[in-house]
C-alpha cells in the first residue's frame, strides 16, 4: 500500500469553464486494494476540454448511449480523468503488477479500483507512455472512430476541421489527408495555423481570429466542404454556414468555443441551412463505441510508429498544475495534447 | 390552341411570406405547342409552403442535389407550381391527348412545355384527380421517402411530427403508426389537434399554442422521441430540445413557423444538444429522390384505396384565389392540403 496519495478534488461546481478555484489538492493515506481490485500508480493524467461537461450538473458526455451513466461528478470527489499508469498491486486474476493500463483513474497518484475502470491495456512499445492519453488514447480514437463511423469520406472530398491543431483535430486532418481528401484547418493565431500546414499537412489553414477570416474561408473552400469535423461550435461554425457543399456532413464532437451552455446561448438558427443544403449533422462521442476502441488503436499505432501520423504533446510537470489546466485549454494556451506528469 | 390562358404572375419578390400583393392575374392568348412539346390543361394547381422558398432570391428547395437548378423564380414570370391536368395537345411521341399528368405547369390554365416538366403520369383510378397533388403527390411522396430514406424506424419507437394535421405531417404520422410506432402530433389549436387523434390516428396530439404546451409535451414523450419529423423549425423545435431520446433523429423537411430567414433569425444554439444526445439532424427534400417517386406512389396508392391512409383536402375555387393562398397557409387557416380548382 502506498503511504501517501495526492488527489485533486472538486470543491465547487463551476458554471461554465472550470477554474483553479474549483479544485483543491489534498494528501491522504494511500488506498487499500479490495478483493477483485487493482491498484494503479498513475504516471500521466489527462487534461481534456470535455472535463467542463463532466463537471456540469446535467446530462453530459460521460453518459453513454448504452446507459453506463457516470453522471455529473460529485462535489468533494476526486476529479474524473483518464490516466495511464502501472499496476502496482492486484487482487484480480487478470491483472499483474508491472502491467500498464489506461483508464478512469482520476487526477491522483494512486487509484484502487474495479478493473471496469480500465479502458485499455498498454502493450510494450518504444513509444512514450503519455501517447496513450493522446494520439493513441481518447483523442486519437475519437478522431479515428468519428471519421470511420460518421465521416463517409471519399478521396477528393474537402474536409474542414476546427481546433485543427488540437489533439483530436490534428488527427482528423491527417487521417482525412491519408484518405486522399483535401484538408482545411481552422485554428486561432499564426502559430497554430503554421503548425497545421507544416506539421499536420493541411492543404490550407485559416486563423479564425484574423480580420480576413470570412474571406480566407471562402477562398479555401470554393466548392464547399463535404465534411466539417466540428470541435468548437459557436461563431466558427456559424462562419461555415455558406461553405458546406450540398449533402455535406457535420460531425459535432466538441463545443469548445462556447464558454457556457447554461442558459443556452443564442445564435443564428440553423434549420433552414440544414434543409436547403441537405446537411447531416451528427453528435459524436467516442465512449459510445467502446467496442471499437481496440480496432481504432490497431489502426493508429502503425501510423504513429511509421511517422505518418504526427502529434504534439504539452507535458505539465506535477499535480499542482492540474487545477488551472482545463481553464488553460479554453484560453488556447496549449500547443498539443495537454497531460500532467506525476 | 386554347384561345385564352389565365396566369398568376409574380410582380415583386417577397421578403418572407408571399402575400396577394406580390402577384397579379393576367390573361393572354393560349400558348402554341412547339415541336417536341405537350400542352397541358391544368385542372388543379397546388399551393405549397415551399413556394416561399422558391420565391426567395437565394439558393433554395428547388435547387436539387443533382444540380438541376431551377433557381429563384424570375419576376414577371408565371408562379412556379405543381399542377395536375390533361394533355390537350401533343407534339411528342410518348404523350397523347387525354392522358393525365402532374408536373411543373405553374399557376395558369394552360402550359406548353417540354415533357421534362412532367413529374408523373396519372393512372386511371376512381380517386379524385386532386389527390395527385397531395397524398399521392409531393406531400405524400415527401412523407414516404423522408421516412423510408432517413427515418430508420423500428416498431415501438416514438415519433413526433410537427404540422401534424398538415398534408405531409398527417401522412408521416399515419405511415409511422402503420410501422408500429407511437405517434405524437404537434399542431396549432383544438380543431387541428382533434383531427390528429380522430382522423389521423395519432396516439397523442399537442396544441403548441396552448399554455400547457411544455408540460403536455413532457407528458406525451416520457421516454423521449426517437424521431422528430420537423415541418416547422423555430420555437416548436426548440421545445423539443429536452424530449429527444439519446441517438434520436430529426428530419428537417420544412421551416413553416419561421416567417423570414433573411437575415437569419436567432434562437437557442443547438450544437451541444445535438452532441450530448448524439442526435442526427438531416435536411430532406423529396425532389432529390426523383428516381424513387414511382416507388413511393406504388406504396401509397393501395393504402389510400384501402382507407388505411387518410387525407384532408381544402379545395379553393378559381384562379383568383391563388394570390392570397400561400399567405393563408402561413396563417394556418387551411385544414388539409390546399389546392385550387381551375
Interface residues (C-beta under 8 A of the other chain):
Chain A: X53 X59 X60 X61 X63 X65 X230 X233 X234 X237 X241 X246 X247 X252 X253 X254 X255 X258 X261 X264 X265 X266 X267 X268 X269 X270 X271 X272 X273 X274 X275 X276 X277 X278 X279 X280 X281 X282 X283 X284 X285 X288
Chain B: X53 X59 X60 X61 X63 X65 X230 X233 X234 X237 X241 X246 X247 X252 X253 X254 X255 X258 X261 X264 X265 X266 X267 X268 X269 X270 X271 X272 X273 X274 X275 X276 X277 X278 X279 X280 X281 X282 X283 X284 X285 X288
